[in-house]
Amino acid sequence: MSTAKFHRAAVQVHEAQARIAKHIPRGRTEYVPLADAHGRTLASAITAPHAYPFFRRSGMDGFAIQSADTLLATSEHQVWFRVIDEIPCGYTSEHIITPGTAARIMTGAQVPEGADAVVMMEMTESKQEQGEHWIALKRQIQVEANITPIGLEVQEGQQLLEAGTVIGAGEQSVLATFGVADVPVFERPKVAIFATGTELLEVHEPLQPGRIRNSNSYMLRSLVVEAGGEPIMYGAIADDVNTARAKLEEAIRDNDMVVTTGGVSVGDYDIMGELVLEEQMQMLFNKVTMRPGSVTTAARYKDKLLFALSGNPGACFVGFNLFVRPTLRAMQADAHPYLEEWTATLQVGYDKVNNFTRFVRGRTIIRDGKVYAVPAAARIDESSVMITIKDSDCLIVVPPEQKGIAAGEQVTILRLPAGQAR
Amino acid sequence: MSTAKFHRAAVQVHEAQARIAKHIPRGRTEYVPLADAHGRTLASAITAPHAYPFFRRSGMDGFAIQSADTLLATSEHQVWFRVIDEIPCGYTSEHIITPGTAARIMTGAQVPEGADAVVMMEMTESKQEQGEHWIALKRQIQVEANITPIGLEVQEGQQLLEAGTVIGAGEQSVLATFGVADVPVFERPKVAIFATGTELLEVHEPLQPGRIRNSNSYMLRSLVVEAGGEPIMYGAIADDVNTARAKLEEAIRDNDMVVTTGGVSVGDYDIMGELVLEEQMQMLFNKVTMRPGSVTTAARYKDKLLFALSGNPGACFVGFNLFVRPTLRAMQADAHPYLEEWTATLQVGYDKVNNFTRFVRGRTIIRDGKVYAVPAAARIDESSVMITIKDSDCLIVVPPEQKGIAAGEQVTILRLPAGQAR
């Protein structure tokens, strides 16, 4: 048993995050067709190649006129206009609106030259006379009425989207509007995932005494996808440091990052814990002042990051969210790569304390405009517990050395990125 | 111009939702490998085929013993145990622990028969004598100490996951643990998307006077993906009811649902509005008491749903989130298909009122444990505005006939499903 493992120097979560942050590479850029860009992260800022709206746009179905013509219009005094054109959406008029003339115009169509107002169709009276179409108005119309000016939403050259933005519906809308047919996005960082543990069975294998199925690799796979990475599954290996070293070599060579689960506790078979202490590795930390997951380990090898997470499902989940996810987001220029912090009222007291900061899986409830947090399942909140991960949308931060936290007290919660599953 | 269009009977949002709900088909089931199940929706409930843990599991690296042996152990009186086996994770012991014997055991390994407690390695003293390994204890150990009992997390037959659950990291973990290698999920409903409007250009086309690029189709594509559907892009068609009818025939035939944008306002070229009034269509509603998007229209045709959304980007966005998204979620057995309602404090007053309920795009802020909502951009909050969609994570509900809402007042907000983009 290696002595070094018993003398791990524990670092604070923030210190651990800072040590990783120094070594996060910037992702590579690729171009994808707009239709494939949903869910990807922008690799460069997008600025507007033109104003939007690009032309004076009618906000109504109605008539384009010169507003000055209506100065004397009242309910007693109709003013008449000769309709000289009809402008559907997508067409432009070849006529110029002059005093006494109007053009029928549709919502969204370009307001013709000469006109400075659009009047709603419902405000007008209509007549046909000698093959000509006339409309009448009984009230004054303001300059620019129902005209959306050029550039109301966006000026030419204005920044539309920052690098690091995840592309969703609103971003697609912007990109399409401005003709960004090929979108610069970050390549999804390739993340090798493997588990260590002679006890691990594949998902399709029948259970055997003393063994469990490899669930953490699948959990990590999902988490990597949610964080914008591309998971590459390397399965599970037995507890053997040489096997692990060989697997790591292969995984580091072919991927941007390696995440392992298991083999980091203080024990005889904790092969990842041993591996990161070898000469060729630059160990960043191998103990963090947190529960669960105090054995969470990070190292650099051949200029790439290796995260050796705990084999306990809950600890593996917390370790990923505090360290791996932010790394994947930061590789993709996310300005806020860490979990979002909220203040919440603890709905149910929590009295399990520790000399390390505890990250308790919990659920957020919004009631009457206030945020409450409920520990996922107090009875079985242990790092080893798998079943409550699915019920959690936050980590409740329980500071060290406290005498527990009573219901009604304020706590800090870290929001887990939810719903990205869909 | 059809008279019927001028006499649309407006229905409340809830009534419109209820009319749709009567006609929502249940999605079809397919089986996908677990690794591909992320983001899909479970089509049937999953129950536990076995307890979990499946065996008595050691929670520590240490020694399995009979706790009764330690009854007389004190700091003055060591009790000695002969170590008869070593049990790594994944192995089971062929030995039975009897009084005076112990087995070295690893965290996560199966506790051997006869043993009823595990003692931490750090609590023991160790010696080798005549080729035998002995350990000593100086304190009493409780029955079941450091043993996770069978079924602590899950009992055999217990329901693990409901139908309608979206599969994320926690669900993957559960499915893998219980050996669900092929997962029953709903087929992604195929949603045909097309836009109407002679003014529409493709994304790669250069701008032309009076024309705009078809951005709503891309926005809808993203929204469909986020709601768990499979978008099928049918492009944009000119304002012609015969073209629209032909396109609709094709789209209805090959898909589970059709969503269109544009052509539903009260005007000459509002072809979708006309189309849904034709004999073969079962119109469900063509006016809703809401802004933006009062012209939002839904119909049934050949047993499938057609949603004709407004061509205004903001109105199209609201219409999708209030009507189409819930339909896609309900097809996939989602128990909560509608947008989640929160109460929030309005951070910035909003004074634009209407005789219809207004759904104002906004941003949620959590501060000191309270929920605040900020209208996305008061200056240009019009249904036609595209640029603020990306900055919105909620719809602020402004009831009709109010004199605006002052900053500090309580409002209801509908949370938009965020982050699913990733």
Interface residues (C-beta under 8 A of the other chain):
Chain A: L34 A35 H38 G39 H50 Y52 P53 F54 F55 R57 G59 D61 I87 P88 C89 G90 Y91 T92 M106 T107 G108 A109 Q110 T148 L152 E153 V154 L160 L161 V166 I167 G168 A169 G170 E171 Q172 S173 V174 L175 A176 T177 F178 G179 V180 A181 G197 T198 E199 L200 V203 H204 E205 P206 L207 P209 G210 R211 I212 R213 N214 S215 N216 S217 Y218 M219 L220 R221 S222 L223 V225 E226 A227 G228 M233 A238 D239 S265 V266 G267 D268 Y269 G311 P313 F317 W342 T343 A344 T345 I366 R367 D368 G369 K370 V371 I380 E382 S384 V385 M386 I387 T388 I389 K390 D391 S392 Q410 P417 A418 G419 Q420 A421 R422
Chain B: L34 A35 H38 G39 H50 Y52 P53 F54 F55 R57 G59 D61 I87 P88 C89 G90 Y91 T92 M106 T107 G108 A109 Q110 T148 L152 E153 V154 L160 L161 V166 I167 G168 A169 G170 E171 Q172 S173 V174 L175 A176 T177 F178 G179 V180 A181 G197 T198 E199 L200 V203 H204 E205 P206 L207 P209 G210 R211 I212 R213 N214 S215 N216 S217 Y218 M219 L220 R221 S222 L223 V225 E226 A227 G228 M233 A238 D239 S265 V266 G267 D268 Y269 G311 P313 F317 W342 T343 A344 T345 I366 R367 D368 G369 K370 V371 I380 E382 S384 V385 M386 I387 T388 I389 K390 D391 S392 Q410 P417 A418 G419 Q420 A421 R422
